[in-house]
Amino acid sequence: MLRLHSHPFSTFARRIRIALIEKNIPCEQVTIDLASRQHRKPEYLTLNPYGRVPMLEDDGFLLYESSAILMYLEDEHPEPALVPAGAKGRAEVDMHLRLCDAQMAAHAGTIIFPKRFMPEAKWPLPAIAHASAEISKHLAILDRQLEGVDFLVHDRYTLADIAYIPFLQFLPIMVDAASVPANVARWSAALLARPSSLETVPAQ
């Protein structure tokens, strides 16, 4: 059986948990205690030298990068499909996975961690302002791509949408709510309302 090492607060692990639910894949869930630095202990570093979550084990095969895990699950469990058939559809999903990481996730961490786990007096305000501005630029691009469609790739729910869900959850603390473009707001609300999203909402 598959084994997923994760933590409920991990945005990247949540992607995997959502995909597992959507594809109805049995998987043992192993919670890594980040507060006690379990992810930095030798026994975990032996499995994942980067000391992060998520990590997927499949009969001795190890993956510790969330986009790679998503694509592996798709290849090993192709039904229901979360990637369109054909090279172009697969490439588009892969493109959006990479863009989500580069243009959203890279900046989201600058905002989410301080605002959720640090006193306001210690927030790095200039860095947060810069990260928020970069996310807003990306949202404007996504808004144009979502014009007239419900999803990012071939107007169907795919891994590309799943990749964004953990970050869309925190959109209200990352950018001014009034500045969220209409198409993005509509897309975000629909994605966050899916049963797999609701089941994996992190604790407040």
HUWO-V682377 format. One record per residue. PHI is phi in whole degrees, 0 to 359 (none if undefined). D_LAST is the distance of its C-alpha to the last C-alpha in whole Angstrom. Layout:
BEGIN
phi->(PHI & PHI)
d_last->(D_LAST & D_LAST)
END
This chain:
BEGIN
phi->(none & 294 & 227 & 250 & 268 & 204 & 215 & 302 & 272 & 283 & 296 & 290 & 292 & 298 & 307 & 293 & 297 & 296 & 298 & 299 & 292 & 300 & 263 & 55 & 260 & 296 & 202 & 286 & 261 & 244 & 276 & 266 & 281 & 291 & 298 & 268 & 62 & 301 & 290 & 254 & 278 & 306 & 294 & 279 & 296 & 297 & 275 & 228 & 295 & 273 & 62 & 231 & 238 & 276 & 219 & 249 & 249 & 220 & 53 & 91 & 274 & 242 & 228 & 223 & 216 & 295 & 294 & 296 & 296 & 301 & 292 & 295 & 299 & 295 & 291 & 280 & 226 & 289 & 239 & 291 & 289 & 244 & 222 & 297 & 292 & 98 & 296 & 292 & 297 & 297 & 295 & 295 & 298 & 299 & 300 & 291 & 300 & 291 & 292 & 301 & 293 & 283 & 256 & 244 & 299 & 300 & 264 & 300 & 300 & 296 & 261 & 296 & 298 & 300 & 290 & 265 & 234 & 235 & 295 & 304 & 297 & 257 & 294 & 280 & 301 & 298 & 293 & 296 & 297 & 296 & 297 & 297 & 295 & 293 & 296 & 298 & 299 & 293 & 298 & 296 & 292 & 301 & 300 & 293 & 289 & 266 & 298 & 79 & 227 & 263 & 222 & 285 & 238 & 55 & 51 & 217 & 292 & 222 & 300 & 299 & 290 & 303 & 302 & 276 & 308 & 299 & 275 & 297 & 304 & 254 & 305 & 298 & 260 & 263 & 221 & 296 & 305 & 292 & 267 & 290 & 298 & 300 & 294 & 294 & 298 & 297 & 297 & 299 & 300 & 293 & 294 & 289 & 272 & 294 & 306 & 293 & 288 & 297 & 291 & 248 & 301 & 290 & 296 & 280)
d_last->(30 & 28 & 25 & 22 & 21 & 17 & 14 & 11 & 9 & 13 & 13 & 17 & 16 & 15 & 18 & 20 & 18 & 18 & 22 & 23 & 21 & 23 & 26 & 26 & 27 & 26 & 25 & 24 & 20 & 20 & 17 & 18 & 17 & 16 & 16 & 20 & 21 & 22 & 22 & 25 & 27 & 30 & 30 & 27 & 29 & 31 & 30 & 28 & 29 & 27 & 24 & 21 & 19 & 20 & 23 & 25 & 28 & 31 & 34 & 34 & 33 & 30 & 28 & 26 & 25 & 23 & 25 & 28 & 26 & 26 & 29 & 30 & 29 & 30 & 34 & 33 & 32 & 33 & 33 & 31 & 32 & 29 & 31 & 34 & 38 & 40 & 40 & 39 & 36 & 35 & 35 & 33 & 30 & 31 & 31 & 28 & 26 & 28 & 27 & 23 & 23 & 26 & 25 & 21 & 19 & 22 & 21 & 17 & 16 & 18 & 16 & 12 & 12 & 14 & 12 & 8 & 10 & 14 & 15 & 16 & 20 & 20 & 18 & 21 & 22 & 25 & 23 & 20 & 23 & 25 & 22 & 21 & 25 & 25 & 22 & 24 & 27 & 26 & 24 & 28 & 30 & 27 & 28 & 32 & 31 & 29 & 32 & 33 & 31 & 28 & 27 & 28 & 31 & 34 & 32 & 30 & 27 & 27 & 25 & 25 & 23 & 21 & 20 & 19 & 16 & 13 & 14 & 15 & 11 & 11 & 14 & 14 & 13 & 16 & 19 & 20 & 19 & 23 & 24 & 22 & 25 & 26 & 27 & 23 & 21 & 23 & 23 & 19 & 18 & 21 & 19 & 15 & 17 & 19 & 18 & 18 & 15 & 13 & 14 & 12 & 9 & 6 & 4 & 0)
END
